[in-house]
Amino acid sequence: MFGMGMPEILLILAIALIVLGPKKLPEIAKSLGRGIAEFKKATSDFKQSMEVDNDFKEAKETLHGLKTDVEQSVRDTMAQGAATVDDEEVDDAAPEKVAQPDSEKDGEKSPQESADDESKQQAEEKAKQEEPSSNA
């Protein structure tokens, strides 16, 4: 202990016996023993708390890693979903363009074209009605 051998310890005890006296030496030794025991207990408690802190630190790092993985996974999934939605919008737009020529082939007209045709027909009818009266 502290690099002291048995002769050094005996010398210290002899000096303490002479200085303190035979009545005080047992009380001081008892107090010293209790102090050392409390010191050992405090150091063991400190070691245990450090181990618990390390365990919590490891658990925290693990959870942080999981959180990072989940966030990255969600970002990737959202990016794929956005790309899929963009692809679907492009695909949805393409059939409409294809459908318009098909409807024109079938003879169907848009509402605007139908209104324009009706206006032309009415104008032609008026012109026909005015022609015979102007010729007569």
Secondary structure, DSSP 8 states (H G I E B T S, - for coil): -TT--HHHHHHHHHHHHHHH-TTHHHHHHHHHHHHHHHHHHHHHHHHHHHHHHHHHHHHHHHHHHHHHHHHHHHHHHHHHHHHHHHHHHHHHHHHHHHHHHHHHHTT---HHHHHHHHHHHHHHHHHHHHHHHHH-
